[in-house]
Amino acid sequence: MGNVPSAIDVTLTFNVRAQIFVNLTKRNKTLEESGDLSVYCDATGSPTPTVQWTKVGDYVSLESKWLNRPNINGDESGDYICSANNTCGKVSSNVTTIDVQ
């Protein structure tokens, strides 16, 4: 009997840059004061990206796929950006402008 080849297991891991899709769940970027805002940022990639919302010109950001603002007020009007970050880099959405009247 000749040599019997042994089995070799090979695992390949692929990292995929994050992709972002922003969805206004209420479909309205203009809200009346004391209304509720819900905006979802769907980010996919491998490894799974972290997602955060940032108001342009503000140093505070929220690490979440959801930007929820119940009982919104005029101070929360402005431009918001969703960003997703994984080991392949960071990707940001277009600006979402929220107008509270």
N, CA and C atoms as a LAMMPS dump frame, in Angstrom:
ITEM: TIMESTEP
0
ITEM: NUMBER OF ATOMS
303
ITEM: BOX BOUNDS ff ff ff
-5.0000000000000000e+02 5.0000000000000000e+02
-5.0000000000000000e+02 5.0000000000000000e+02
-5.0000000000000000e+02 5.0000000000000000e+02
ITEM: ATOMS id mol type element x y z
1 1 1 N 0.829 -1.162 0
2 1 2 C 0 0 0
3 1 3 C 0.886 1.243 0
4 2 1 N 0.508 2.195 -0.801
5 2 2 C 1.267 3.429 -0.897
6 2 3 C 0.894 4.427 0.193
7 3 1 N 1.445 5.591 0.036
8 3 2 C 1.133 6.659 0.985
9 3 3 C -0.309 7.112 0.823
10 4 1 N -0.987 7.349 1.954
11 4 2 C -2.361 7.859 1.938
12 4 3 C -2.292 9.342 2.298
13 5 1 N -2.758 10.207 1.384
14 5 2 C -2.686 11.644 1.69
15 5 3 C -3.6 11.979 2.872
16 6 1 N -3.131 12.884 3.701
17 6 2 C -3.943 13.305 4.844
18 6 3 C -4.826 14.479 4.435
19 7 1 N -5.929 14.614 5.121
20 7 2 C -6.861 15.715 4.843
21 7 3 C -6.333 16.992 5.49
22 8 1 N -6.515 18.089 4.801
23 8 2 C -6.094 19.388 5.317
24 8 3 C -7.306 20.315 5.33
25 9 1 N -7.575 20.893 6.477
26 9 2 C -8.658 21.873 6.575
27 9 3 C -8.063 23.263 6.397
28 10 1 N -8.692 24.049 5.543
29 10 2 C -8.243 25.411 5.304
30 10 3 C -9.425 26.341 5.551
31 11 1 N -9.211 27.361 6.341
32 11 2 C -10.252 28.354 6.598
33 11 3 C -9.803 29.683 6.022
34 12 1 N -10.649 30.264 5.204
35 12 2 C -10.366 31.573 4.621
36 12 3 C -11.325 32.587 5.238
37 13 1 N -10.82 33.733 5.621
38 13 2 C -11.645 34.804 6.17
39 13 3 C -11.518 36.009 5.265
40 14 1 N -12.667 36.557 4.869
41 14 2 C -12.69 37.74 4.024
42 14 3 C -13.271 38.899 4.817
43 15 1 N -12.604 40.014 4.796
44 15 2 C -13.147 41.226 5.397
45 15 3 C -13.764 42.06 4.29
46 16 1 N -14.964 42.567 4.545
47 16 2 C -15.704 43.333 3.546
48 16 3 C -15.982 44.714 4.104
49 17 1 N -15.659 45.719 3.323
50 17 2 C -15.892 47.1 3.738
51 17 3 C -17.38 47.327 3.998
52 18 1 N -17.683 48.145 4.971
53 18 2 C -19.075 48.411 5.353
54 18 3 C -19.826 49.114 4.233
55 19 1 N -21.114 48.813 4.115
56 19 2 C -22.019 49.495 3.199
57 19 3 C -23.131 50.108 4.037
58 20 1 N -23.618 51.287 3.654
59 20 2 C -24.613 52.01 4.455
60 20 3 C -25.845 52.324 3.631
61 21 1 N -27.001 52.143 4.263
62 21 2 C -28.289 52.547 3.702
63 21 3 C -29.067 53.238 4.811
64 22 1 N -29.506 54.476 4.587
65 22 2 C -30.253 55.229 5.598
66 22 3 C -31.723 55.213 5.227
67 23 1 N -32.568 54.912 6.201
68 23 2 C -34.002 54.802 5.959
69 23 3 C -34.768 55.638 6.979
70 24 1 N -35.505 56.625 6.484
71 24 2 C -36.392 57.401 7.357
72 24 3 C -37.66 56.588 7.552
73 25 1 N -37.882 56.071 8.746
74 25 2 C -39.016 55.186 8.954
75 25 3 C -40.346 55.914 8.869
76 26 1 N -40.372 57.195 9.183
77 26 2 C -41.618 57.958 9.097
78 26 3 C -41.716 58.709 7.766
79 27 1 N -40.675 58.598 6.955
80 27 2 C -40.64 59.203 5.609
81 27 3 C -40.819 60.718 5.615
82 28 1 N -40.496 61.38 6.719
83 28 2 C -40.698 62.815 6.791
84 28 3 C -39.502 63.455 7.474
85 29 1 N -38.806 64.327 6.76
86 29 2 C -37.658 65.005 7.343
87 29 3 C -38.038 66.326 7.985
88 30 1 N -39.281 66.773 7.78
89 30 2 C -39.779 67.982 8.424
90 30 3 C -40.8 67.567 9.467
91 31 1 N -40.507 67.932 10.713
92 31 2 C -41.356 67.518 11.819
93 31 3 C -41.871 68.727 12.581
94 32 1 N -43.03 68.568 13.169
95 32 2 C -43.522 69.589 14.084
96 32 3 C -42.854 69.381 15.427
97 33 1 N -42.612 70.487 16.13
98 33 2 C -42.032 70.384 17.457
99 33 3 C -42.891 69.474 18.327
100 34 1 N -42.267 68.663 19.12
101 34 2 C -42.838 67.638 19.997
102 34 3 C -43.246 66.375 19.23
103 35 1 N -42.884 66.308 17.944
104 35 2 C -43.105 65.09 17.171
105 35 3 C -42.02 64.072 17.465
106 36 1 N -42.134 62.9 16.864
107 36 2 C -41.158 61.828 17.071
108 36 3 C -40.378 61.561 15.786
109 37 1 N -39.071 61.439 15.916
110 37 2 C -38.192 61.154 14.784
111 37 3 C -37.603 59.758 14.956
112 38 1 N -37.651 58.956 13.895
113 38 2 C -36.999 57.648 13.872
114 38 3 C -36.306 57.484 12.527
115 39 1 N -34.982 57.391 12.556
116 39 2 C -34.193 57.196 11.347
117 39 3 C -33.313 55.972 11.576
118 40 1 N -33.28 55.057 10.599
119 40 2 C -32.518 53.822 10.721
120 40 3 C -31.361 53.829 9.737
121 41 1 N -30.213 53.434 10.21
122 41 2 C -29.027 53.321 9.366
123 41 3 C -28.651 51.849 9.282
124 42 1 N -28.834 51.248 8.131
125 42 2 C -28.523 49.834 7.943
126 42 3 C -27.111 49.726 7.389
127 43 1 N -26.217 49.176 8.183
128 43 2 C -24.827 49.026 7.753
129 43 3 C -24.46 47.55 7.779
130 44 1 N -23.878 47.085 6.685
131 44 2 C -23.469 45.69 6.599
132 44 3 C -21.984 45.618 6.265
133 45 1 N -21.365 44.526 6.619
134 45 2 C -19.955 44.322 6.312
135 45 3 C -19.422 43.167 7.133
136 46 1 N -18.195 42.773 6.867
137 46 2 C -17.561 41.707 7.629
138 46 3 C -16.127 42.137 7.925
139 47 1 N -15.771 42.248 9.196
140 47 2 C -16.591 41.995 10.374
141 47 3 C -17.714 43.029 10.506
142 48 1 N -18.722 42.687 11.294
143 48 2 C -19.878 43.555 11.474
144 48 3 C -19.413 44.936 11.936
145 49 1 N -19.843 45.989 11.221
146 49 2 C -19.386 47.334 11.587
147 49 3 C -20.139 47.893 12.794
148 50 1 N -19.474 48.79 13.491
149 50 2 C -20.16 49.587 14.504
150 50 3 C -20.787 50.771 13.775
151 51 1 N -21.943 51.207 14.257
152 51 2 C -22.692 52.274 13.595
153 51 3 C -22.884 53.417 14.58
154 52 1 N -22.742 54.643 14.076
155 52 2 C -23.012 55.791 14.935
156 52 3 C -23.618 56.93 14.137
157 53 1 N -24.456 57.703 14.806
158 53 2 C -25.061 58.913 14.262
159 53 3 C -24.36 60.119 14.872
160 54 1 N -24.055 61.113 14.041
161 54 2 C -23.442 62.342 14.512
162 54 3 C -24.181 63.526 13.908
163 55 1 N -24.463 64.524 14.745
164 55 2 C -25.037 65.772 14.238
165 55 3 C -23.877 66.641 13.779
166 56 1 N -23.927 67.133 12.537
167 56 2 C -22.858 67.945 11.968
168 56 3 C -22.659 69.188 12.841
169 57 1 N -21.41 69.451 13.202
170 57 2 C -21.083 70.6 14.026
171 57 3 C -21.193 70.328 15.516
172 58 1 N -21.565 69.117 15.872
173 58 2 C -21.71 68.731 17.275
174 58 3 C -20.689 67.631 17.556
175 59 1 N -20.095 67.657 18.723
176 59 2 C -19.082 66.654 19.05
177 59 3 C -19.678 65.391 19.659
178 60 1 N -20.98 65.408 19.918
179 60 2 C -21.627 64.262 20.54
180 60 3 C -22.154 63.333 19.455
181 61 1 N -21.899 62.043 19.618
182 61 2 C -22.425 61.064 18.671
183 61 3 C -23.113 59.953 19.455
184 62 1 N -23.983 59.247 18.767
185 62 2 C -24.749 58.162 19.365
186 62 3 C -24.384 56.867 18.654
187 63 1 N -23.868 55.889 19.392
188 63 2 C -23.504 54.611 18.779
189 63 3 C -24.73 53.706 18.759
190 64 1 N -25.432 53.728 17.627
191 64 2 C -26.664 52.959 17.458
192 64 3 C -27.068 53.006 15.998
193 65 1 N -27.766 51.967 15.528
194 65 2 C -28.31 51.998 14.17
195 65 3 C -29.525 52.918 14.092
196 66 1 N -30.18 53.157 15.224
197 66 2 C -31.382 53.998 15.272
198 66 3 C -31.06 55.373 15.804
199 67 1 N -31.562 56.396 15.124
200 67 2 C -31.557 57.759 15.64
201 67 3 C -33.003 58.052 16.024
202 68 1 N -33.309 57.904 17.294
203 68 2 C -34.665 58.125 17.799
204 68 3 C -34.681 59.398 18.621
205 69 1 N -35.583 60.271 18.305
206 69 2 C -35.76 61.508 19.05
207 69 3 C -37.248 61.685 19.346
208 70 1 N -37.727 61.128 20.462
209 70 2 C -39.119 61.371 20.829
210 70 3 C -39.267 62.806 21.342
211 71 1 N -40.421 63.391 21.099
212 71 2 C -40.695 64.74 21.589
213 71 3 C -39.599 65.717 21.147
214 72 1 N -39.292 65.708 19.862
215 72 2 C -38.18 66.493 19.305
216 72 3 C -38.445 67.991 19.451
217 73 1 N -37.369 68.765 19.596
218 73 2 C -37.513 70.223 19.681
219 73 3 C -36.62 70.887 18.641
220 74 1 N -36.785 72.183 18.493
221 74 2 C -36.076 72.934 17.462
222 74 3 C -34.562 72.857 17.557
223 75 1 N -34.028 72.665 18.768
224 75 2 C -32.571 72.562 18.932
225 75 3 C -32.003 71.328 18.24
226 76 1 N -32.855 70.382 17.939
227 76 2 C -32.392 69.144 17.302
228 76 3 C -32.477 69.192 15.779
229 77 1 N -32.942 70.333 15.235
230 77 2 C -32.887 70.525 13.778
231 77 3 C -31.431 70.509 13.348
232 78 1 N -31.175 70.032 12.146
233 78 2 C -29.814 70.072 11.637
234 78 3 C -29.507 68.914 10.715
235 79 1 N -28.239 68.802 10.395
236 79 2 C -27.745 67.772 9.491
237 79 3 C -27.136 66.641 10.309
238 80 1 N -27.518 65.413 9.958
239 80 2 C -27.031 64.226 10.649
240 80 3 C -26.352 63.297 9.653
241 81 1 N -25.3 62.627 10.116
242 81 2 C -24.563 61.679 9.289
243 81 3 C -24.461 60.351 10.036
244 82 1 N -24.702 59.285 9.312
245 82 2 C -24.512 57.945 9.847
246 82 3 C -23.154 57.435 9.353
247 83 1 N -22.369 56.866 10.276
248 83 2 C -21.067 56.306 9.918
249 83 3 C -20.983 54.857 10.374
250 84 1 N -20.324 54.045 9.565
251 84 2 C -20.083 52.646 9.916
252 84 3 C -18.586 52.399 9.837
253 85 1 N -18.075 51.645 10.809
254 85 2 C -16.641 51.44 10.898
255 85 3 C -16.346 49.967 11.208
256 86 1 N -15.448 49.378 10.427
257 86 2 C -14.919 48.056 10.758
258 86 3 C -13.434 48.043 10.408
259 87 1 N -12.803 46.896 10.468
260 87 2 C -11.355 46.835 10.234
261 87 3 C -10.959 47.233 8.81
262 88 1 N -11.924 47.293 7.901
263 88 2 C -11.624 47.695 6.522
264 88 3 C -11.699 49.205 6.341
265 89 1 N -12.184 49.924 7.358
266 89 2 C -12.262 51.37 7.257
267 89 3 C -13.599 51.918 7.694
268 90 1 N -13.775 53.207 7.433
269 90 2 C -14.975 53.926 7.841
270 90 3 C -15.692 54.451 6.603
271 91 1 N -17.02 54.338 6.616
272 91 2 C -17.853 54.833 5.526
273 91 3 C -18.941 55.7 6.149
274 92 1 N -19.255 56.818 5.505
275 92 2 C -20.293 57.71 6.016
276 92 3 C -21.39 57.904 4.982
277 93 1 N -22.606 58.114 5.482
278 93 2 C -23.751 58.338 4.607
279 93 3 C -23.754 59.772 4.098
280 94 1 N -24.654 60.045 3.161
281 94 2 C -24.935 61.419 2.799
282 94 3 C -25.589 62.09 4
283 95 1 N -25.618 63.389 3.997
284 95 2 C -26.252 64.149 5.087
285 95 3 C -27.749 63.959 5.041
286 96 1 N -28.333 63.714 6.21
287 96 2 C -29.793 63.679 6.363
288 96 3 C -30.17 64.931 7.128
289 97 1 N -30.938 65.818 6.495
290 97 2 C -31.322 67.076 7.126
291 97 3 C -32.678 66.918 7.805
292 98 1 N -32.721 67.259 9.084
293 98 2 C -33.949 67.211 9.876
294 98 3 C -34.346 68.634 10.204
295 99 1 N -35.583 68.999 9.861
296 99 2 C -36.097 70.335 10.113
297 99 3 C -37.268 70.245 11.099
298 100 1 N -37.122 70.89 12.239
299 100 2 C -38.182 70.901 13.241
300 100 3 C -38.804 72.28 13.254
301 101 1 N -40.127 72.337 13.07
302 101 2 C -40.821 73.636 13.01
303 101 3 C -41.786 73.791 14.145
